[in-house]
Amino acid sequence: MTQEELKEIEVKLEIELPKFYIETMLNYPFDENSFGYDFMLPNSSKTLETCNIFPKNDNRFIVGSDGGEHIYYIRLNGEETVYIFDLEQSKLHNSIEAKTWEDYLNNIRKIDQEILEDEKRYEEQNKNKKWWQFWI
């Protein structure tokens, strides 16, 4: 993401993005095949503008989602904590996803690694299945 795109988000949403978020997006740490790229930390100004459902002056900014009912947000007060906004308002509603921004980025890396391992395991199972194991 570019500085201009980030500035456009700030103008359209009438917010000021924190430096840690801006630096991450300017030096985006995930590739296009990452779960983070698509969901947890979208690298698209249009996606971010669209998904930010909080009212203006609410002092919250949505940074991503889990692809389901959980939306992840930060408070625009300088803290790096990432919170969960559960659309179904379960017990996780407004709880903490990560205490620091670095923890959040590490969570994304961990999920990416788990997905990669699952894909490798599935390929290995598929390669070694018996002729009669059509369900693998």
N, CA, C and O atoms as CSV, one atom per row, in Angstrom:
chain,resi,resn,atom,element,x,y,z
A,1,MET,N,N,0.856,-1.170,0.000
A,1,MET,CA,C,0.000,0.000,0.000
A,1,MET,C,C,0.901,1.232,0.000
A,1,MET,O,O,1.996,1.210,0.562
A,2,THR,N,N,0.447,2.272,-0.614
A,2,THR,CA,C,1.249,3.483,-0.711
A,2,THR,C,C,0.852,4.504,0.349
A,2,THR,O,O,-0.206,4.402,0.969
A,3,GLN,N,N,1.709,5.470,0.537
A,3,GLN,CA,C,1.426,6.568,1.468
A,3,GLN,C,C,0.152,7.304,1.037
A,3,GLN,O,O,-0.653,7.705,1.878
A,4,GLU,N,N,-0.021,7.477,-0.260
A,4,GLU,CA,C,-1.210,8.173,-0.782
A,4,GLU,C,C,-2.490,7.397,-0.470
A,4,GLU,O,O,-3.501,7.992,-0.099
A,5,GLU,N,N,-2.448,6.069,-0.619
A,5,GLU,CA,C,-3.622,5.254,-0.309
A,5,GLU,C,C,-3.962,5.321,1.178
A,5,GLU,O,O,-5.134,5.393,1.548
A,6,LEU,N,N,-2.949,5.296,2.020
A,6,LEU,CA,C,-3.179,5.403,3.460
A,6,LEU,C,C,-3.763,6.771,3.815
A,6,LEU,O,O,-4.656,6.875,4.655
A,7,LYS,N,N,-3.253,7.807,3.170
A,7,LYS,CA,C,-3.773,9.163,3.410
A,7,LYS,C,C,-5.230,9.253,2.950
A,7,LYS,O,O,-6.053,9.907,3.590
A,8,GLU,N,N,-5.534,8.597,1.844
A,8,GLU,CA,C,-6.908,8.582,1.331
A,8,GLU,C,C,-7.859,7.915,2.332
A,8,GLU,O,O,-8.979,8.382,2.540
A,9,ILE,N,N,-7.406,6.830,2.942
A,9,ILE,CA,C,-8.207,6.155,3.978
A,9,ILE,C,C,-8.463,7.112,5.137
A,9,ILE,O,O,-9.589,7.224,5.621
A,10,GLU,N,N,-7.420,7.795,5.574
A,10,GLU,CA,C,-7.566,8.737,6.688
A,10,GLU,C,C,-8.574,9.836,6.356
A,10,GLU,O,O,-9.405,10.196,7.189
A,11,VAL,N,N,-8.496,10.360,5.147
A,11,VAL,CA,C,-9.403,11.438,4.741
A,11,VAL,C,C,-10.837,10.933,4.654
A,11,VAL,O,O,-11.752,11.554,5.194
A,12,LYS,N,N,-11.031,9.804,3.971
A,12,LYS,CA,C,-12.389,9.281,3.783
A,12,LYS,C,C,-13.051,8.873,5.097
A,12,LYS,O,O,-14.250,9.079,5.284
A,13,LEU,N,N,-12.257,8.289,6.012
A,13,LEU,CA,C,-12.828,7.823,7.279
A,13,LEU,C,C,-12.709,8.859,8.401
A,13,LEU,O,O,-13.198,8.653,9.511
A,14,GLU,N,N,-12.046,9.980,8.083
A,14,GLU,CA,C,-11.841,11.069,9.045
A,14,GLU,C,C,-11.152,10.562,10.313
A,14,GLU,O,O,-11.622,10.779,11.430
A,15,ILE,N,N,-10.028,9.883,10.105
A,15,ILE,CA,C,-9.252,9.329,11.210
A,15,ILE,C,C,-7.777,9.628,10.993
A,15,ILE,O,O,-7.376,10.104,9.930
A,16,GLU,N,N,-6.979,9.346,12.006
A,16,GLU,CA,C,-5.531,9.389,11.877
A,16,GLU,C,C,-5.008,8.003,12.242
A,16,GLU,O,O,-5.145,7.546,13.377
A,17,LEU,N,N,-4.408,7.349,11.255
A,17,LEU,CA,C,-3.884,6.003,11.483
A,17,LEU,C,C,-2.618,6.062,12.322
A,17,LEU,O,O,-1.810,6.977,12.162
A,18,PRO,N,N,-2.436,5.089,13.219
A,18,PRO,CA,C,-1.227,5.080,14.053
A,18,PRO,C,C,0.012,4.741,13.226
A,18,PRO,O,O,-0.073,4.073,12.195
A,19,LYS,N,N,1.160,5.213,13.700
A,19,LYS,CA,C,2.423,5.017,12.986
A,19,LYS,C,C,2.749,3.544,12.799
A,19,LYS,O,O,3.219,3.151,11.731
A,20,PHE,N,N,2.508,2.711,13.827
A,20,PHE,CA,C,2.836,1.292,13.693
A,20,PHE,C,C,2.044,0.642,12.564
A,20,PHE,O,O,2.563,-0.233,11.871
A,21,TYR,N,N,0.803,1.057,12.371
A,21,TYR,CA,C,-0.019,0.508,11.290
A,21,TYR,C,C,0.486,0.998,9.936
A,21,TYR,O,O,0.621,0.216,8.994
A,22,ILE,N,N,0.759,2.278,9.848
A,22,ILE,CA,C,1.260,2.859,8.595
A,22,ILE,C,C,2.565,2.193,8.181
A,22,ILE,O,O,2.736,1.827,7.018
A,23,GLU,N,N,3.477,2.036,9.119
A,23,GLU,CA,C,4.774,1.417,8.807
A,23,GLU,C,C,4.601,-0.022,8.334
A,23,GLU,O,O,5.290,-0.465,7.415
A,24,THR,N,N,3.687,-0.747,8.958
A,24,THR,CA,C,3.429,-2.129,8.539
A,24,THR,C,C,2.889,-2.162,7.117
A,24,THR,O,O,3.328,-2.973,6.302
A,25,MET,N,N,1.948,-1.292,6.820
A,25,MET,CA,C,1.329,-1.316,5.506
A,25,MET,C,C,2.284,-0.815,4.416
A,25,MET,O,O,2.219,-1.281,3.279
A,26,LEU,N,N,3.151,0.110,4.747
A,26,LEU,CA,C,4.139,0.579,3.771
A,26,LEU,C,C,5.198,-0.481,3.498
A,26,LEU,O,O,5.783,-0.514,2.415
A,27,ASN,N,N,5.443,-1.341,4.472
A,27,ASN,CA,C,6.415,-2.439,4.347
A,27,ASN,C,C,5.677,-3.756,4.553
A,27,ASN,O,O,6.029,-4.548,5.427
A,28,TYR,N,N,4.669,-3.976,3.753
A,28,TYR,CA,C,3.733,-5.079,3.963
A,28,TYR,C,C,4.458,-6.418,4.097
A,28,TYR,O,O,5.221,-6.802,3.211
A,29,PRO,N,N,4.218,-7.138,5.220
A,29,PRO,CA,C,5.012,-8.336,5.535
A,29,PRO,C,C,4.510,-9.671,4.967
A,29,PRO,O,O,5.156,-10.697,5.177
A,30,PHE,N,N,3.380,-9.682,4.256
A,30,PHE,CA,C,2.806,-10.942,3.796
A,30,PHE,C,C,2.673,-10.962,2.280
A,30,PHE,O,O,2.506,-9.921,1.644
A,31,ASP,N,N,2.749,-12.174,1.706
A,31,ASP,CA,C,2.593,-12.264,0.257
A,31,ASP,C,C,1.122,-12.452,-0.106
A,31,ASP,O,O,0.269,-12.596,0.769
A,32,GLU,N,N,0.842,-12.449,-1.393
A,32,GLU,CA,C,-0.540,-12.498,-1.881
A,32,GLU,C,C,-1.252,-13.808,-1.559
A,32,GLU,O,O,-2.481,-13.865,-1.612
A,33,ASN,N,N,-0.513,-14.853,-1.230
A,33,ASN,CA,C,-1.120,-16.140,-0.889
A,33,ASN,C,C,-1.392,-16.282,0.602
A,33,ASN,O,O,-1.857,-17.329,1.054
A,34,SER,N,N,-1.110,-15.258,1.348
A,34,SER,CA,C,-1.263,-15.289,2.792
A,34,SER,C,C,-2.724,-15.107,3.203
A,34,SER,O,O,-3.482,-14.379,2.562
A,35,PHE,N,N,-3.097,-15.789,4.290
A,35,PHE,CA,C,-4.414,-15.572,4.890
A,35,PHE,C,C,-4.539,-14.117,5.345
A,35,PHE,O,O,-5.609,-13.514,5.256
A,36,GLY,N,N,-3.432,-13.572,5.830
A,36,GLY,CA,C,-3.415,-12.179,6.255
A,36,GLY,C,C,-3.736,-11.228,5.122
A,36,GLY,O,O,-4.474,-10.262,5.311
A,37,TYR,N,N,-3.188,-11.491,3.943
A,37,TYR,CA,C,-3.389,-10.633,2.780
A,37,TYR,C,C,-4.867,-10.523,2.426
A,37,TYR,O,O,-5.365,-9.450,2.086
A,38,ASP,N,N,-5.554,-11.655,2.515
A,38,ASP,CA,C,-6.973,-11.666,2.155
A,38,ASP,C,C,-7.901,-11.244,3.290
A,38,ASP,O,O,-8.943,-10.633,3.051
A,39,PHE,N,N,-7.520,-11.574,4.535
A,39,PHE,CA,C,-8.463,-11.373,5.622
A,39,PHE,C,C,-7.926,-10.565,6.806
A,39,PHE,O,O,-8.425,-9.476,7.090
A,40,MET,N,N,-6.933,-11.083,7.485
A,40,MET,CA,C,-6.538,-10.508,8.774
A,40,MET,C,C,-5.869,-9.144,8.662
A,40,MET,O,O,-5.922,-8.347,9.599
A,41,LEU,N,N,-5.237,-8.871,7.519
A,41,LEU,CA,C,-4.598,-7.579,7.301
A,41,LEU,C,C,-4.640,-7.266,5.803
A,41,LEU,O,O,-3.608,-7.292,5.133
A,42,PRO,N,N,-5.833,-6.971,5.279
A,42,PRO,CA,C,-5.960,-6.756,3.843
A,42,PRO,C,C,-5.057,-5.617,3.365
A,42,PRO,O,O,-4.944,-4.572,4.006
A,43,ASN,N,N,-4.430,-5.853,2.233
A,43,ASN,CA,C,-3.525,-4.863,1.653
A,43,ASN,C,C,-4.225,-4.118,0.527
A,43,ASN,O,O,-3.685,-3.970,-0.569
A,44,SER,N,N,-5.420,-3.659,0.812
A,44,SER,CA,C,-6.233,-2.953,-0.184
A,44,SER,C,C,-6.965,-1.796,0.488
A,44,SER,O,O,-7.721,-1.990,1.440
A,45,SER,N,N,-6.732,-0.613,-0.015
A,45,SER,CA,C,-7.392,0.560,0.571
A,45,SER,C,C,-8.907,0.477,0.379
A,45,SER,O,O,-9.661,0.872,1.268
A,46,LYS,N,N,-9.355,-0.026,-0.755
A,46,LYS,CA,C,-10.802,-0.151,-1.010
A,46,LYS,C,C,-11.445,-1.118,-0.008
A,46,LYS,O,O,-12.520,-0.841,0.524
A,47,THR,N,N,-10.789,-2.244,0.245
A,47,THR,CA,C,-11.315,-3.209,1.225
A,47,THR,C,C,-11.400,-2.573,2.601
A,47,THR,O,O,-12.404,-2.718,3.299
A,48,LEU,N,N,-10.351,-1.872,2.990
A,48,LEU,CA,C,-10.330,-1.248,4.314
A,48,LEU,C,C,-11.380,-0.151,4.454
A,48,LEU,O,O,-12.008,-0.017,5.504
A,49,GLU,N,N,-11.567,0.625,3.407
A,49,GLU,CA,C,-12.587,1.670,3.452
A,49,GLU,C,C,-13.978,1.058,3.575
A,49,GLU,O,O,-14.826,1.570,4.305
A,50,THR,N,N,-14.205,-0.036,2.859
A,50,THR,CA,C,-15.514,-0.681,2.838
A,50,THR,C,C,-15.819,-1.413,4.145
A,50,THR,O,O,-16.948,-1.370,4.633
A,51,CYS,N,N,-14.817,-2.082,4.711
A,51,CYS,CA,C,-15.081,-2.917,5.889
A,51,CYS,C,C,-15.156,-2.111,7.184
A,51,CYS,O,O,-15.610,-2.638,8.200
A,52,ASN,N,N,-14.733,-0.873,7.177
A,52,ASN,CA,C,-14.781,-0.087,8.413
A,52,ASN,C,C,-16.193,0.410,8.666
A,52,ASN,O,O,-16.627,1.432,8.135
A,53,ILE,N,N,-16.892,-0.351,9.497
A,53,ILE,CA,C,-18.320,-0.146,9.740
A,53,ILE,C,C,-18.611,0.719,10.962
A,53,ILE,O,O,-19.761,1.074,11.216
A,54,PHE,N,N,-17.562,1.058,11.720
A,54,PHE,CA,C,-17.795,1.863,12.912
A,54,PHE,C,C,-18.163,3.301,12.526
A,54,PHE,O,O,-17.667,3.826,11.529
A,55,PRO,N,N,-19.027,3.924,13.313
A,55,PRO,CA,C,-19.401,5.303,13.007
A,55,PRO,C,C,-18.199,6.247,13.129
A,55,PRO,O,O,-17.239,5.961,13.845
A,56,LYS,N,N,-18.270,7.350,12.431
A,56,LYS,CA,C,-17.206,8.350,12.528
A,56,LYS,C,C,-17.082,8.813,13.971
A,56,LYS,O,O,-18.056,8.808,14.724
A,57,ASN,N,N,-15.881,9.211,14.345
A,57,ASN,CA,C,-15.563,9.654,15.711
A,57,ASN,C,C,-15.690,8.540,16.742
A,57,ASN,O,O,-15.746,8.813,17.941
A,58,ASP,N,N,-15.736,7.290,16.292
A,58,ASP,CA,C,-15.826,6.161,17.206
A,58,ASP,C,C,-14.461,5.776,17.766
A,58,ASP,O,O,-14.367,5.078,18.776
A,59,ASN,N,N,-13.412,6.235,17.103
A,59,ASN,CA,C,-12.032,6.006,17.553
A,59,ASN,C,C,-11.591,4.555,17.435
A,59,ASN,O,O,-10.706,4.113,18.168
A,60,ARG,N,N,-12.212,3.798,16.505
A,60,ARG,CA,C,-11.804,2.429,16.216
A,60,ARG,C,C,-11.604,2.282,14.718
A,60,ARG,O,O,-12.275,2.928,13.913
A,61,PHE,N,N,-10.654,1.405,14.360
A,61,PHE,CA,C,-10.352,1.163,12.954
A,61,PHE,C,C,-10.219,-0.336,12.735
A,61,PHE,O,O,-9.422,-0.995,13.403
A,62,ILE,N,N,-10.989,-0.872,11.814
A,62,ILE,CA,C,-10.945,-2.293,11.507
A,62,ILE,C,C,-9.723,-2.573,10.646
A,62,ILE,O,O,-9.533,-1.967,9.591
A,63,VAL,N,N,-8.889,-3.514,11.124
A,63,VAL,CA,C,-7.672,-3.865,10.396
A,63,VAL,C,C,-7.834,-5.160,9.608
A,63,VAL,O,O,-7.015,-5.448,8.735
A,64,GLY,N,N,-8.879,-5.953,9.896
A,64,GLY,CA,C,-9.090,-7.199,9.173
A,64,GLY,C,C,-10.166,-8.051,9.808
A,64,GLY,O,O,-10.915,-7.600,10.674
A,65,SER,N,N,-10.228,-9.303,9.356
A,65,SER,CA,C,-11.234,-10.232,9.885
A,65,SER,C,C,-10.697,-11.656,9.794
A,65,SER,O,O,-9.609,-11.897,9.271
A,66,ASP,N,N,-11.486,-12.591,10.314
A,66,ASP,CA,C,-11.110,-13.997,10.194
A,66,ASP,C,C,-11.820,-14.642,9.017
A,66,ASP,O,O,-11.747,-15.858,8.840
A,67,GLY,N,N,-12.499,-13.851,8.220
A,67,GLY,CA,C,-13.251,-14.370,7.092
A,67,GLY,C,C,-14.644,-14.829,7.480
A,67,GLY,O,O,-15.404,-15.311,6.640
A,68,GLY,N,N,-14.976,-14.679,8.752
A,68,GLY,CA,C,-16.287,-15.094,9.266
A,68,GLY,C,C,-16.889,-14.008,10.119
A,68,GLY,O,O,-17.025,-12.863,9.689
A,69,GLU,N,N,-17.254,-14.382,11.352
A,69,GLU,CA,C,-17.964,-13.428,12.215
A,69,GLU,C,C,-17.056,-12.527,13.043
A,69,GLU,O,O,-17.547,-11.595,13.680
A,70,HIS,N,N,-15.746,-12.773,13.055
A,70,HIS,CA,C,-14.843,-11.941,13.850
A,70,HIS,C,C,-14.176,-10.869,12.995
A,70,HIS,O,O,-13.598,-11.142,11.943
A,71,ILE,N,N,-14.280,-9.654,13.488
A,71,ILE,CA,C,-13.605,-8.514,12.872
A,71,ILE,C,C,-12.554,-8.049,13.869
A,71,ILE,O,O,-12.821,-7.986,15.069
A,72,TYR,N,N,-11.368,-7.726,13.385
A,72,TYR,CA,C,-10.281,-7.275,14.248
A,72,TYR,C,C,-10.102,-5.772,14.095
A,72,TYR,O,O,-10.071,-5.244,12.983
A,73,TYR,N,N,-9.984,-5.093,15.235
A,73,TYR,CA,C,-9.851,-3.645,15.182
A,73,TYR,C,C,-8.837,-3.151,16.209
A,73,TYR,O,O,-8.501,-3.836,17.175
A,74,ILE,N,N,-8.370,-1.938,15.957
A,74,ILE,CA,C,-7.502,-1.246,16.902
A,74,ILE,C,C,-8.213,0.027,17.331
A,74,ILE,O,O,-9.049,0.572,16.609
A,75,ARG,N,N,-7.865,0.477,18.505
A,75,ARG,CA,C,-8.367,1.772,18.970
A,75,ARG,C,C,-7.368,2.832,18.525
A,75,ARG,O,O,-6.157,2.619,18.577
A,76,LEU,N,N,-7.870,3.940,18.100
A,76,LEU,CA,C,-7.015,4.997,17.562
A,76,LEU,C,C,-6.566,5.956,18.667
A,76,LEU,O,O,-6.701,7.175,18.556
A,77,ASN,N,N,-6.033,5.368,19.726
A,77,ASN,CA,C,-5.567,6.166,20.857
A,77,ASN,C,C,-4.085,5.917,21.141
A,77,ASN,O,O,-3.569,6.329,22.179
A,78,GLY,N,N,-3.403,5.238,20.208
A,78,GLY,CA,C,-1.975,4.994,20.365
A,78,GLY,C,C,-1.618,3.614,20.870
A,78,GLY,O,O,-0.476,3.183,20.715
A,79,GLU,N,N,-2.570,2.900,21.474
A,79,GLU,CA,C,-2.255,1.563,21.968
A,79,GLU,C,C,-2.199,0.589,20.790
A,79,GLU,O,O,-2.844,0.801,19.764
A,80,GLU,N,N,-1.422,-0.475,20.952
A,80,GLU,CA,C,-1.227,-1.450,19.885
A,80,GLU,C,C,-2.057,-2.714,20.062
A,80,GLU,O,O,-1.873,-3.674,19.313
A,81,THR,N,N,-2.951,-2.739,21.017
A,81,THR,CA,C,-3.801,-3.902,21.260
A,81,THR,C,C,-4.770,-4.078,20.094
A,81,THR,O,O,-5.325,-3.108,19.578
A,82,VAL,N,N,-4.963,-5.333,19.690
A,82,VAL,CA,C,-5.921,-5.655,18.636
A,82,VAL,C,C,-7.092,-6.376,19.289
A,82,VAL,O,O,-6.912,-7.357,20.010
A,83,TYR,N,N,-8.288,-5.876,19.024
A,83,TYR,CA,C,-9.507,-6.397,19.645
A,83,TYR,C,C,-10.342,-7.175,18.647
A,83,TYR,O,O,-10.208,-7.019,17.433
A,84,ILE,N,N,-11.215,-8.024,19.197
A,84,ILE,CA,C,-12.169,-8.785,18.393
A,84,ILE,C,C,-13.533,-8.113,18.519
A,84,ILE,O,O,-14.018,-7.864,19.623
A,85,PHE,N,N,-14.138,-7.828,17.381
A,85,PHE,CA,C,-15.531,-7.395,17.354
A,85,PHE,C,C,-16.294,-8.550,16.728
A,85,PHE,O,O,-16.180,-8.799,15.528
A,86,ASP,N,N,-17.069,-9.251,17.536
A,86,ASP,CA,C,-17.796,-10.420,17.064
A,86,ASP,C,C,-19.166,-9.979,16.564
A,86,ASP,O,O,-19.977,-9.456,17.328
A,87,LEU,N,N,-19.413,-10.194,15.284
A,87,LEU,CA,C,-20.676,-9.778,14.688
A,87,LEU,C,C,-21.874,-10.487,15.314
A,87,LEU,O,O,-22.995,-9.980,15.274
A,88,GLU,N,N,-21.630,-11.661,15.891
A,88,GLU,CA,C,-22.704,-12.403,16.554
A,88,GLU,C,C,-22.768,-12.103,18.044
A,88,GLU,O,O,-23.609,-12.654,18.754
A,89,GLN,N,N,-21.892,-11.239,18.515
A,89,GLN,CA,C,-21.828,-10.773,19.894
A,89,GLN,C,C,-21.751,-11.917,20.907
A,89,GLN,O,O,-22.510,-11.966,21.874
A,90,SER,N,N,-20.817,-12.830,20.659
A,90,SER,CA,C,-20.570,-13.922,21.598
A,90,SER,C,C,-19.729,-13.406,22.763
A,90,SER,O,O,-19.541,-12.199,22.918
A,91,LYS,N,N,-19.230,-14.329,23.576
A,91,LYS,CA,C,-18.378,-13.951,24.709
A,91,LYS,C,C,-17.091,-13.267,24.250
A,91,LYS,O,O,-16.473,-12.531,25.019
A,92,LEU,N,N,-16.687,-13.505,23.008
A,92,LEU,CA,C,-15.465,-12.888,22.476
A,92,LEU,C,C,-15.674,-11.441,22.039
A,92,LEU,O,O,-14.709,-10.752,21.708
A,93,HIS,N,N,-16.905,-10.979,22.035
A,93,HIS,CA,C,-17.225,-9.626,21.585
A,93,HIS,C,C,-16.412,-8.593,22.367
A,93,HIS,O,O,-16.530,-8.492,23.589
A,94,ASN,N,N,-15.599,-7.840,21.660
A,94,ASN,CA,C,-14.735,-6.790,22.212
A,94,ASN,C,C,-13.664,-7.324,23.162
A,94,ASN,O,O,-13.196,-6.598,24.040
A,95,SER,N,N,-13.277,-8.586,22.992
A,95,SER,CA,C,-12.170,-9.126,23.774
A,95,SER,C,C,-10.863,-8.877,23.013
A,95,SER,O,O,-10.871,-8.331,21.910
A,96,ILE,N,N,-9.768,-9.275,23.603
A,96,ILE,CA,C,-8.450,-9.011,23.012
A,96,ILE,C,C,-8.015,-10.178,22.134
A,96,ILE,O,O,-8.023,-11.330,22.567
A,97,GLU,N,N,-7.641,-9.873,20.910
A,97,GLU,CA,C,-7.056,-10.863,19.994
A,97,GLU,C,C,-5.547,-10.930,20.205
A,97,GLU,O,O,-4.969,-12.017,20.236
A,98,ALA,N,N,-4.904,-9.763,20.351
A,98,ALA,CA,C,-3.455,-9.703,20.564
A,98,ALA,C,C,-3.132,-8.465,21.397
A,98,ALA,O,O,-3.672,-7.386,21.153
A,99,LYS,N,N,-2.258,-8.625,22.371
A,99,LYS,CA,C,-1.927,-7.498,23.258
A,99,LYS,C,C,-1.049,-6.460,22.579
A,99,LYS,O,O,-1.055,-5.289,22.958
A,100,THR,N,N,-0.292,-6.892,21.573
A,100,THR,CA,C,0.555,-5.948,20.843
A,100,THR,C,C,0.372,-6.158,19.343
A,100,THR,O,O,-0.106,-7.203,18.902
A,101,TRP,N,N,0.752,-5.167,18.583
A,101,TRP,CA,C,0.671,-5.254,17.131
A,101,TRP,C,C,1.582,-6.367,16.612
A,101,TRP,O,O,1.212,-7.092,15.689
A,102,GLU,N,N,2.754,-6.501,17.194
A,102,GLU,CA,C,3.685,-7.554,16.790
A,102,GLU,C,C,3.088,-8.937,17.066
A,102,GLU,O,O,3.279,-9.857,16.270
A,103,ASP,N,N,2.373,-9.095,18.174
A,103,ASP,CA,C,1.695,-10.358,18.467
A,103,ASP,C,C,0.649,-10.670,17.389
A,103,ASP,O,O,0.501,-11.819,16.972
A,104,TYR,N,N,-0.063,-9.646,16.951
A,104,TYR,CA,C,-1.068,-9.831,15.902
A,104,TYR,C,C,-0.418,-10.298,14.604
A,104,TYR,O,O,-0.906,-11.224,13.957
A,105,LEU,N,N,0.678,-9.655,14.230
A,105,LEU,CA,C,1.394,-10.062,13.018
A,105,LEU,C,C,1.929,-11.487,13.158
A,105,LEU,O,O,1.911,-12.257,12.197
A,106,ASN,N,N,2.399,-11.833,14.342
A,106,ASN,CA,C,2.883,-13.202,14.580
A,106,ASN,C,C,1.743,-14.216,14.520
A,106,ASN,O,O,1.947,-15.345,14.072
A,107,ASN,N,N,0.539,-13.826,14.968
A,107,ASN,CA,C,-0.633,-14.701,14.850
A,107,ASN,C,C,-0.921,-15.012,13.384
A,107,ASN,O,O,-1.239,-16.147,13.031
A,108,ILE,N,N,-0.805,-13.994,12.538
A,108,ILE,CA,C,-1.036,-14.190,11.105
A,108,ILE,C,C,0.015,-15.143,10.546
A,108,ILE,O,O,-0.310,-16.048,9.778
A,109,ARG,N,N,1.270,-14.942,10.928
A,109,ARG,CA,C,2.348,-15.828,10.461
A,109,ARG,C,C,2.076,-17.281,10.903
A,109,ARG,O,O,2.290,-18.224,10.142
A,110,LYS,N,N,1.610,-17.432,12.125
A,110,LYS,CA,C,1.316,-18.767,12.654
A,110,LYS,C,C,0.192,-19.432,11.855
A,110,LYS,O,O,0.288,-20.609,11.508
A,111,ILE,N,N,-0.855,-18.691,11.570
A,111,ILE,CA,C,-1.971,-19.225,10.782
A,111,ILE,C,C,-1.498,-19.595,9.379
A,111,ILE,O,O,-1.868,-20.645,8.855
A,112,ASP,N,N,-0.682,-18.737,8.772
A,112,ASP,CA,C,-0.132,-19.048,7.447
A,112,ASP,C,C,0.672,-20.340,7.479
A,112,ASP,O,O,0.577,-21.153,6.560
A,113,GLN,N,N,1.458,-20.533,8.523
A,113,GLN,CA,C,2.267,-21.747,8.654
A,113,GLN,C,C,1.381,-22.980,8.830
A,113,GLN,O,O,1.649,-24.030,8.247
A,114,GLU,N,N,0.325,-22.849,9.637
A,114,GLU,CA,C,-0.601,-23.971,9.841
A,114,GLU,C,C,-1.299,-24.349,8.535
A,114,GLU,O,O,-1.481,-25.531,8.242
A,115,ILE,N,N,-1.686,-23.347,7.757
A,115,ILE,CA,C,-2.341,-23.614,6.467
A,115,ILE,C,C,-1.368,-24.323,5.525
A,115,ILE,O,O,-1.741,-25.282,4.849
A,116,LEU,N,N,-0.146,-23.859,5.483
A,116,LEU,CA,C,0.880,-24.489,4.644
A,116,LEU,C,C,1.109,-25.944,5.051
A,116,LEU,O,O,1.191,-26.825,4.195
A,117,GLU,N,N,1.212,-26.192,6.351
A,117,GLU,CA,C,1.403,-27.561,6.848
A,117,GLU,C,C,0.207,-28.446,6.514
A,117,GLU,O,O,0.379,-29.608,6.147
A,118,ASP,N,N,-1.001,-27.905,6.639
A,118,ASP,CA,C,-2.203,-28.665,6.290
A,118,ASP,C,C,-2.215,-29.022,4.803
A,118,ASP,O,O,-2.566,-30.141,4.429
A,119,GLU,N,N,-1.828,-28.061,3.961
A,119,GLU,CA,C,-1.787,-28.315,2.524
A,119,GLU,C,C,-0.761,-29.401,2.186
A,119,GLU,O,O,-1.026,-30.271,1.356
A,120,LYS,N,N,0.402,-29.350,2.824
A,120,LYS,CA,C,1.429,-30.376,2.594
A,120,LYS,C,C,0.950,-31.746,3.060
A,120,LYS,O,O,1.161,-32.749,2.379
A,121,ARG,N,N,0.310,-31.783,4.216
A,121,ARG,CA,C,-0.215,-33.038,4.757
A,121,ARG,C,C,-1.272,-33.623,3.815
A,121,ARG,O,O,-1.290,-34.829,3.570
A,122,TYR,N,N,-2.142,-32.776,3.296
A,122,TYR,CA,C,-3.175,-33.234,2.372
A,122,TYR,C,C,-2.548,-33.769,1.089
A,122,TYR,O,O,-2.965,-34.815,0.590
A,123,GLU,N,N,-1.555,-33.071,0.550
A,123,GLU,CA,C,-0.867,-33.542,-0.656
A,123,GLU,C,C,-0.220,-34.905,-0.417
A,123,GLU,O,O,-0.293,-35.792,-1.268
A,124,GLU,N,N,0.411,-35.063,0.740
A,124,GLU,CA,C,1.065,-36.317,1.076
A,124,GLU,C,C,0.035,-37.442,1.214
A,124,GLU,O,O,0.256,-38.548,0.723
A,125,GLN,N,N,-1.074,-37.165,1.874
A,125,GLN,CA,C,-2.141,-38.161,2.013
A,125,GLN,C,C,-2.679,-38.557,0.647
A,125,GLN,O,O,-2.875,-39.739,0.366
A,126,ASN,N,N,-2.910,-37.580,-0.182
A,126,ASN,CA,C,-3.465,-37.818,-1.508
A,126,ASN,C,C,-2.490,-38.628,-2.365
A,126,ASN,O,O,-2.904,-39.507,-3.121
A,127,LYS,N,N,-1.221,-38.334,-2.245
A,127,LYS,CA,C,-0.193,-39.025,-3.017
A,127,LYS,C,C,-0.055,-40.485,-2.562
A,127,LYS,O,O,0.226,-41.363,-3.377
A,128,ASN,N,N,-0.249,-40.740,-1.279
A,128,ASN,CA,C,-0.045,-42.078,-0.727
A,128,ASN,C,C,-1.328,-42.875,-0.494
A,128,ASN,O,O,-1.291,-43.945,0.113
A,129,LYS,N,N,-2.434,-42.372,-0.960
A,129,LYS,CA,C,-3.687,-43.091,-0.712
A,129,LYS,C,C,-3.741,-44.376,-1.536
A,129,LYS,O,O,-3.103,-44.494,-2.582
A,130,LYS,N,N,-4.503,-45.312,-1.045
A,130,LYS,CA,C,-4.731,-46.572,-1.747
A,130,LYS,C,C,-5.737,-46.338,-2.866
A,130,LYS,O,O,-6.482,-45.359,-2.834
A,131,TRP,N,N,-5.765,-47.191,-3.816
A,131,TRP,CA,C,-6.649,-47.040,-4.969
A,131,TRP,C,C,-8.121,-46.974,-4.571
A,131,TRP,O,O,-8.926,-46.353,-5.265
A,132,TRP,N,N,-8.472,-47.609,-3.461
A,132,TRP,CA,C,-9.866,-47.666,-3.033
A,132,TRP,C,C,-10.254,-46.517,-2.097
A,132,TRP,O,O,-11.421,-46.410,-1.721
A,133,GLN,N,N,-9.304,-45.656,-1.712
A,133,GLN,CA,C,-9.587,-44.538,-0.795
A,133,GLN,C,C,-9.972,-43.301,-1.595
A,133,GLN,O,O,-9.154,-42.399,-1.772
A,134,PHE,N,N,-11.172,-43.254,-2.065
A,134,PHE,CA,C,-11.619,-42.141,-2.893
A,134,PHE,C,C,-11.976,-40.893,-2.068
A,134,PHE,O,O,-12.118,-39.812,-2.640
A,135,TRP,N,N,-12.122,-41.015,-0.761
A,135,TRP,CA,C,-12.548,-39.891,0.082
A,135,TRP,C,C,-11.384,-39.010,0.522
A,135,TRP,O,O,-11.614,-37.965,1.130
A,136,ILE,N,N,-10.159,-39.394,0.237
A,136,ILE,CA,C,-9.007,-38.593,0.650
A,136,ILE,C,C,-8.680,-37.601,-0.436
A,136,ILE,O,O,-7.738,-36.820,-0.297
